Amino acid sequence: MDDGLLMIPGPVKLHERIIRAMSRQMISHRSSDFEKVFEYCKNALKPLFGTRHDVVIISGSGTSGMEATIASFSRIKRITCIDNGKFGERFAKIAGRYAEVDHLKFGWGRSIDLDDVERSLAEGSDAIAFVHNETSTGILNPAEEIAGIGREYDALVIMDGITSIGGDRVEIDRWGVDVAIVGSQKCIGAPPGLAMVAINERAWEYYSESAPFYLDLKAYVKKAEGNQTPYTPAIPLFLALEESLKIIEEEGIDSRIERHRRLARATRKWAVDAGLELFPELNDFSSYSNTVTAIKMPDRITDKELRGTLRKEYGIAISGGQEHLKGKIFRIGHMGNVGNRDLIATLSAVEDVLLRKKACTPAIHSAMEELR
C-alpha cells in the first residue's frame, strides 16, 4: 500500500474521516438514508458555487460534467472556447462534437486577451466556455470579466470551476455564470468520480431534447427535486462527499479559501527565493492559481531526476508538465486537505533534490515564514 504524500493537482489525499465514510455498509440508492445524504450534499455545495440555483451530482469525472453541460445545452450553434491550457483545450474538443467552435488559443500558460474574447462573441457566438483555474499551467483566469462580456452579448456562460470551487472565491450568480462544474477530487477533498453542476434558469433556454441519455442534465434536475439521481449512483462516493462537505462546513469556506491562498503564497515565495522561475505569464486580469503552483524546470536537472527521486526517497508525488510542457515544468498541488506540514515536507524534499544538482539556493525558511 502506498502511504506516501500526494501533492499533485488532484486527486488529493483524503482525510481519515472521508476514508471511514466510504467503508460504511452499502445502502439502497432509493432509500430515505440516501435521500438525506443527497439533500445535504446539494445544499452544502451551493455556497461553494456561490449560487441559489439547482445543483446536480453526476457519477462521473469532472469531464463528464463538462460534456453533460455542452451536450444538454446543444441548441448552441456557435461557441467561443478559451484555451490557455490543457483543460481549455479539452472544452474546445468536447464542444466541437456538438457545435461550431471559435477556438481562442492563447498559448499554454499565457494570459487571455479580453479584447479577443469580445471580438469572438461580437462575431456571433451564442455561448462561451472557459476554465477558471487552469491547473496544467498554474494560472487563474478572469472569470468575472469573461462572464461580464458573455452577458453583454447575451451568450450562455459556461465555467469549468473543477479546480477552483472549494479552494478559491467563486460567486457564479453575482458574476453572471449560467453553468459551472466542479469535480469531487480537487479542492473539495473527496475521492475522484463525482461531477457537480450548478445551473441557473436562463441556461434552459439552450436545452435540447437530443442530449445523451446518461448525461441529460434535465433528468438529473428532475430527480434531484426528490433528492435522487436518475441512474444508480456511486454510493460510497456520495458518502465521502457528504463527509468532505461537513469538514468544509466545520472549517468555514472563508477560512478554507484563506488556507489555500496561504499555501499558494508560501509555495511561490519559496520558488522565487530559491532562484526558480514561475511558469505562467500574467497580465492585469490573470493571477497565479490558488490551488497549484507551476514552476519552470531548472537547467541542471531533468523531470525524471526530480520527480523520480522525490518518489523513491521521500514517497512524495508532484506533477510534471503535460503534452508539450513535459520536462519543462513541474507542478505542486496545494488543494483540498493539504496543510502546512504537508507543504513544508514537500518543499524541503524538492529543495534537497535540487540542491544536489546545484539547481537552486536554500529557501525553505521563506515558505515557513509565509506560513506563520
Backbone torsions as a table, in degrees:
resi	resn	phi	psi	omega
1	MET	NA	134.1	-179.7
2	ASP	-86.4	111.7	179.6
3	ASP	-110.7	27.2	-179.7
4	GLY	-74.5	-171.0	-176.6
5	LEU	-104.3	120.2	-177.4
6	LEU	-94.8	107.8	-177.7
7	MET	-123.5	44.7	176.4
8	ILE	-102.8	165.9	179.1
9	PRO	-78.6	54.5	177.5
10	GLY	92.8	139.1	-1.2
11	PRO	-63.6	159.1	-178.0
12	VAL	-109.6	165.2	177.0
13	LYS	-65.5	153.2	-175.2
14	LEU	-104.5	140.6	171.1
15	HIS	-67.2	145.9	-179.1
16	GLU	-58.2	-32.8	178.0
17	ARG	-63.0	-36.1	-179.7
18	ILE	-70.7	-40.4	177.6
19	ILE	-61.4	-44.3	179.7
20	ARG	-64.8	-36.4	179.8
21	ALA	-61.5	-37.1	-179.4
22	MET	-72.3	-18.5	-176.7
23	SER	-88.6	2.8	178.4
24	ARG	-65.4	155.7	175.8
25	GLN	-61.2	147.5	-177.7
26	MET	-63.8	145.3	175.2
27	ILE	-120.9	161.8	177.9
28	SER	-73.3	136.6	178.8
29	HIS	-75.7	-5.7	176.0
30	ARG	-112.2	21.5	-178.0
31	SER	-99.1	164.9	175.5
32	SER	-66.1	-27.9	177.4
33	ASP	-61.9	-44.9	178.6
34	PHE	-68.1	-39.4	-179.6
35	GLU	-59.7	-36.9	177.5
36	LYS	-65.2	-41.2	177.6
37	VAL	-62.3	-47.3	-177.9
38	PHE	-62.2	-46.0	-178.2
39	GLU	-60.8	-42.7	178.6
40	TYR	-62.1	-46.4	-176.5
41	CYS	-62.0	-48.2	-175.9
42	LYS	-64.5	-35.0	179.5
43	ASN	-76.3	-37.3	179.6
44	ALA	-71.0	-23.8	179.4
45	LEU	-74.8	-30.0	-173.7
46	LYS	-56.8	-44.2	178.0
47	PRO	-63.8	-28.7	179.2
48	LEU	-69.4	-38.6	175.4
49	PHE	-74.9	-25.4	-171.0
50	GLY	73.4	48.8	-176.2
51	THR	-140.7	157.9	171.9
52	ARG	-112.0	4.6	-173.8
53	HIS	-92.3	-176.7	-177.6
54	ASP	-61.3	138.5	170.4
55	VAL	-125.9	126.5	178.1
56	VAL	-115.9	159.3	-176.8
57	ILE	-127.1	123.0	-177.8
58	ILE	-109.9	135.6	172.4
59	SER	-78.4	95.2	-176.9
60	GLY	174.1	166.3	-179.4
61	SER	-72.2	176.0	177.4
62	GLY	-56.8	-34.1	178.9
63	THR	-62.9	-32.8	176.7
64	SER	-64.0	-35.4	176.4
65	GLY	-67.4	-37.9	177.0
66	MET	-62.5	-47.2	-177.7
67	GLU	-70.6	-37.3	177.2
68	ALA	-57.7	-38.8	-179.6
69	THR	-67.3	-50.6	-178.8
70	ILE	-64.2	-44.1	-175.2
71	ALA	-70.7	-36.9	-178.2
72	SER	-72.1	-29.3	-178.7
73	PHE	-108.6	46.6	-172.7
74	SER	-82.5	10.7	167.5
75	ARG	-70.8	-8.9	172.9
76	ILE	-61.4	130.7	178.7
77	LYS	-97.5	-37.2	-179.3
78	ARG	-139.9	130.4	-176.8
79	ILE	-127.8	133.4	174.6
80	THR	-86.8	124.0	179.2
81	CYS	-117.1	122.1	-178.9
82	ILE	-89.6	127.8	-174.9
83	ASP	-130.3	106.6	168.0
84	ASN	-133.9	34.5	177.7
85	GLY	176.4	177.8	-173.8
86	LYS	-59.8	-37.0	-173.3
87	PHE	-85.2	-24.9	167.7
88	GLY	-66.3	-40.4	175.7
89	GLU	-61.5	-40.0	179.2
90	ARG	-63.3	-40.8	177.9
91	PHE	-57.8	-42.8	-179.8
92	ALA	-64.8	-38.2	179.2
93	LYS	-66.1	-41.6	178.0
94	ILE	-64.4	-48.3	-177.4
95	ALA	-60.7	-33.4	-178.3
96	GLY	-63.7	-16.9	177.4
97	ARG	-83.5	-11.2	-173.5
98	TYR	-125.4	-18.4	-174.1
99	ALA	-156.2	169.8	170.6
100	GLU	-72.0	137.2	-175.4
101	VAL	-119.8	130.6	165.5
102	ASP	-97.4	102.0	-172.4
103	HIS	-88.8	100.4	-179.6
104	LEU	-86.1	104.9	-178.2
105	LYS	-99.7	123.4	-179.0
106	PHE	-112.4	0.0	-175.2
107	GLY	89.4	133.7	-177.0
108	TRP	-65.4	123.6	179.2
109	GLY	92.6	2.6	178.6
110	ARG	-104.2	146.9	177.9
111	SER	-67.6	148.7	179.1
112	ILE	-80.8	159.6	177.3
113	ASP	-104.9	112.9	-177.4
114	LEU	-65.8	-25.6	176.1
115	ASP	-65.1	-38.3	177.3
116	ASP	-66.5	-37.1	177.7
117	VAL	-62.9	-46.0	-179.9
118	GLU	-64.6	-40.9	178.8
119	ARG	-59.2	-44.5	-178.7
120	SER	-61.2	-43.9	-179.9
121	LEU	-68.7	-37.0	178.8
122	ALA	-64.5	-25.7	-179.0
123	GLU	-82.6	-0.7	170.5
124	GLY	123.2	9.0	175.7
125	SER	-69.3	138.8	176.7
126	ASP	-106.6	10.4	173.9
127	ALA	-156.8	159.2	175.6
128	ILE	-139.1	136.2	178.8
129	ALA	-125.5	136.7	-178.9
130	PHE	-153.2	161.4	175.8
131	VAL	-99.1	126.5	178.6
132	HIS	-70.0	-54.9	-176.8
133	ASN	-119.0	109.5	-174.4
134	GLU	-93.4	97.8	-175.0
135	THR	-70.7	-19.6	179.9
136	SER	-66.9	-20.6	-176.5
137	THR	-131.2	-6.4	177.8
138	GLY	75.8	32.8	-177.1
139	ILE	-121.1	143.3	176.1
140	LEU	-105.7	118.3	-177.7
141	ASN	-85.6	154.9	-173.6
142	PRO	-78.9	82.6	-173.3
143	ALA	-60.2	-45.9	-176.1
144	GLU	-63.3	-41.5	-179.8
145	GLU	-68.0	-42.0	178.7
146	ILE	-62.4	-46.5	180.0
147	ALA	-62.3	-37.2	178.4
148	GLY	-61.4	-41.4	177.4
149	ILE	-66.0	-41.2	178.6
150	GLY	-58.5	-44.3	179.6
151	ARG	-67.2	-35.7	179.0
152	GLU	-58.5	-34.3	-179.1
153	TYR	-102.5	14.8	176.4
154	ASP	56.7	38.9	-179.9
155	ALA	-98.7	149.2	173.2
156	LEU	-68.7	128.9	-176.4
157	VAL	-107.8	118.6	-177.6
158	ILE	-117.6	126.7	-176.2
159	MET	-123.8	127.5	167.9
160	ASP	-81.7	105.5	175.8
161	GLY	-108.6	28.4	-171.3
162	ILE	-59.0	-34.4	-177.8
163	THR	-117.2	18.7	174.7
164	SER	-119.4	-37.7	-176.5
165	ILE	-65.6	123.0	-175.8
166	GLY	97.2	-10.8	-179.5
167	GLY	-131.2	-6.3	178.6
168	ASP	-149.7	166.7	-178.8
169	ARG	-70.1	121.3	177.7
170	VAL	-132.2	127.9	-179.6
171	GLU	-139.0	75.7	-170.2
172	ILE	-65.9	-33.9	179.1
173	ASP	-65.1	-45.6	-178.8
174	ARG	-69.3	-36.7	-178.9
175	TRP	-72.2	-27.6	-175.8
176	GLY	95.5	24.1	174.5
177	VAL	-83.2	130.8	-177.1
178	ASP	-86.5	-38.4	-179.2
179	VAL	-137.2	134.9	177.8
180	ALA	-138.1	150.2	-176.0
181	ILE	-125.2	142.6	171.3
182	VAL	-136.4	150.5	177.0
183	GLY	-105.1	151.3	-174.9
184	SER	-70.4	-25.6	-166.7
185	GLN	-95.0	10.5	-177.0
186	LYS	-106.9	-115.9	-174.2
187	CYS	-67.7	-24.2	178.9
188	ILE	-70.8	-24.5	171.1
189	GLY	84.3	15.0	178.3
190	ALA	-97.2	174.7	176.7
191	PRO	-69.3	162.6	175.8
192	PRO	-69.8	154.0	173.7
193	GLY	128.8	-2.4	176.1
194	LEU	-126.5	140.1	172.7
195	ALA	-120.0	131.2	179.4
196	MET	-112.7	132.0	-175.6
197	VAL	-125.9	127.1	174.7
198	ALA	-101.8	135.1	-172.4
199	ILE	-137.0	129.5	175.7
200	ASN	-95.2	173.6	-175.4
201	GLU	-64.9	-35.4	-176.4
202	ARG	-60.5	-32.3	-176.7
203	ALA	-61.1	-29.1	-175.2
204	TRP	-68.4	-12.7	173.8
205	GLU	-62.6	-22.5	-176.0
206	TYR	-102.8	4.2	-175.7
207	TYR	-68.1	143.8	177.7
208	SER	-126.7	136.6	177.8
209	GLU	-67.3	-10.9	-179.7
210	SER	-85.6	9.6	178.6
211	ALA	-57.5	146.3	178.0
212	PRO	-57.6	147.7	-174.1
213	PHE	-56.2	-52.5	-175.0
214	TYR	-74.9	-29.3	-174.8
215	LEU	-103.5	21.6	179.5
216	ASP	-78.3	107.3	-175.6
217	LEU	-64.6	-28.1	178.9
218	LYS	-63.6	-36.2	178.2
219	ALA	-65.0	-37.7	179.6
220	TYR	-69.7	-40.6	179.2
221	VAL	-64.8	-42.8	-179.2
222	LYS	-61.1	-46.1	-179.6
223	LYS	-71.3	-31.4	-178.9
224	ALA	-65.2	-23.7	176.9
225	GLU	-59.4	-30.5	177.0
226	GLY	-104.4	17.8	178.7
227	ASN	59.2	45.4	178.3
228	GLN	-134.4	170.2	172.8
229	THR	-113.6	153.7	-177.8
230	PRO	-70.1	-26.1	-177.4
231	TYR	-131.2	169.3	-175.9
232	THR	-59.2	119.6	-178.2
233	PRO	-85.1	165.0	174.0
234	ALA	-80.3	85.4	-169.5
235	ILE	-56.6	-46.2	179.1
236	PRO	-58.1	-32.4	178.8
237	LEU	-72.1	-34.6	175.1
238	PHE	-65.2	-38.5	177.4
239	LEU	-65.7	-38.0	177.1
240	ALA	-67.6	-40.7	178.7
241	LEU	-62.9	-43.0	178.5
242	GLU	-56.4	-46.1	-178.7
243	GLU	-68.4	-38.2	177.3
244	SER	-60.4	-43.4	-178.9
245	LEU	-69.5	-31.6	174.6
246	LYS	-66.2	-40.0	177.2
247	ILE	-63.6	-41.4	177.8
248	ILE	-63.3	-42.8	179.3
249	GLU	-61.7	-40.3	179.1
250	GLU	-66.9	-41.0	178.8
251	GLU	-69.9	-36.4	-174.8
252	GLY	91.5	130.4	-174.9
253	ILE	-61.8	-38.4	179.0
254	ASP	-64.2	-42.6	178.6
255	SER	-66.0	-37.3	-179.9
256	ARG	-65.7	-45.0	178.6
257	ILE	-62.3	-42.7	179.2
258	GLU	-64.4	-37.1	176.5
259	ARG	-61.4	-45.1	177.5
260	HIS	-60.5	-42.6	-179.7
261	ARG	-64.8	-40.2	-179.8
262	ARG	-64.8	-43.0	177.9
263	LEU	-63.9	-40.2	179.0
264	ALA	-65.0	-44.8	179.2
265	ARG	-61.3	-42.5	-178.7
266	ALA	-64.1	-40.3	180.0
267	THR	-65.4	-44.9	179.6
268	ARG	-66.0	-40.5	178.9
269	LYS	-61.6	-44.8	177.5
270	TRP	-59.2	-47.6	-177.1
271	ALA	-59.8	-46.9	-178.6
272	VAL	-65.4	-45.2	-178.9
273	ASP	-69.3	-22.7	177.0
274	ALA	-82.5	-1.1	179.2
275	GLY	84.1	17.6	178.6
276	LEU	-96.0	164.0	-176.3
277	GLU	-115.4	125.7	175.9
278	LEU	-67.9	147.4	-171.6
279	PHE	-80.8	-55.3	-169.4
280	PRO	-65.6	149.2	176.5
281	GLU	-100.8	122.6	-172.2
282	LEU	-105.3	150.7	168.0
283	ASN	-117.6	-166.1	-175.4
284	ASP	-67.9	-17.6	-176.0
285	PHE	-98.8	-31.4	-176.7
286	SER	-89.3	165.1	175.6
287	SER	-149.3	172.2	177.7
288	TYR	-71.8	147.6	178.8
289	SER	-60.4	145.7	176.9
290	ASN	-86.8	-9.4	-170.5
291	THR	-123.4	-11.4	176.5
292	VAL	-152.9	143.7	177.3
293	THR	-115.7	125.7	177.5
294	ALA	-103.0	130.1	-174.1
295	ILE	-129.8	137.8	178.1
296	LYS	-68.2	138.5	179.8
297	MET	-70.8	127.2	177.6
298	PRO	-64.0	156.9	-176.2
299	ASP	-65.5	-29.8	-169.2
300	ARG	-87.6	6.4	-178.5
301	ILE	-145.7	150.4	178.3
302	THR	-100.9	165.0	177.4
303	ASP	-59.4	-42.0	-179.7
304	LYS	-63.3	-41.9	179.7
305	GLU	-65.5	-43.7	-177.7
306	LEU	-69.3	-60.6	-173.7
307	ARG	-72.6	-32.6	178.0
308	GLY	-66.4	-42.9	179.0
309	THR	-67.2	-41.0	177.2
310	LEU	-57.6	-44.1	-178.3
311	ARG	-67.9	-45.6	-174.5
312	LYS	-71.6	-45.3	-172.5
313	GLU	-91.5	-30.1	-174.7
314	TYR	-115.7	-14.0	-176.8
315	GLY	69.2	27.5	-178.9
316	ILE	-110.6	131.1	178.6
317	ALA	-109.2	123.0	168.4
318	ILE	-120.0	172.4	-176.1
319	SER	-104.7	152.9	172.0
320	GLY	-98.1	-168.3	176.1
321	GLY	-81.2	161.9	179.8
322	GLN	-110.8	146.7	177.9
323	GLU	51.3	-120.2	-174.7
324	HIS	-71.9	-6.7	175.9
325	LEU	-95.1	2.9	178.0
326	LYS	-59.8	130.6	179.9
327	GLY	81.4	-7.9	-176.4
328	LYS	-102.7	-24.2	178.2
329	ILE	-138.8	162.1	165.5
330	PHE	-129.8	154.1	-173.0
331	ARG	-129.4	134.3	178.3
332	ILE	-112.9	119.7	177.6
333	GLY	-86.0	137.2	176.2
334	HIS	-138.2	66.6	-174.8
335	MET	-134.1	164.1	174.5
336	GLY	76.2	-115.5	-174.3
337	ASN	-99.0	13.1	-177.9
338	VAL	-71.4	139.0	178.5
339	GLY	-123.5	-177.5	-178.1
340	ASN	-56.5	-45.9	-177.0
341	ARG	-61.4	-41.5	179.0
342	ASP	-60.9	-44.3	-176.5
343	LEU	-68.4	-45.3	-179.1
344	ILE	-63.7	-40.0	177.1
345	ALA	-60.4	-42.2	-178.6
346	THR	-68.2	-49.6	-178.3
347	LEU	-64.7	-36.9	177.9
348	SER	-63.1	-41.6	179.9
349	ALA	-68.5	-43.2	177.1
350	VAL	-60.4	-44.9	-179.8
351	GLU	-61.1	-41.8	179.4
352	ASP	-59.3	-46.9	-179.2
353	VAL	-65.1	-41.3	179.7
354	LEU	-67.2	-38.9	-179.6
355	LEU	-62.8	-34.0	178.4
356	ARG	-60.8	-30.4	180.0
357	LYS	-97.7	6.1	-176.4
358	LYS	54.8	41.5	-175.9
359	ALA	-103.1	1.8	176.1
360	CYS	-159.8	176.6	174.8
361	THR	-114.6	153.8	-178.8
362	PRO	-60.1	131.9	-177.1
363	ALA	-152.9	11.6	-175.7
364	ILE	-61.6	-27.3	178.1
365	HIS	-61.0	-30.2	-180.0
366	SER	-63.3	-44.0	179.0
367	ALA	-65.9	-40.6	-178.5
368	MET	-64.3	-40.3	177.4
369	GLU	-64.1	-38.8	-178.1
370	GLU	-68.0	-28.1	-177.7
371	LEU	-85.2	-11.2	-177.8
372	ARG	-70.2	NA	NA
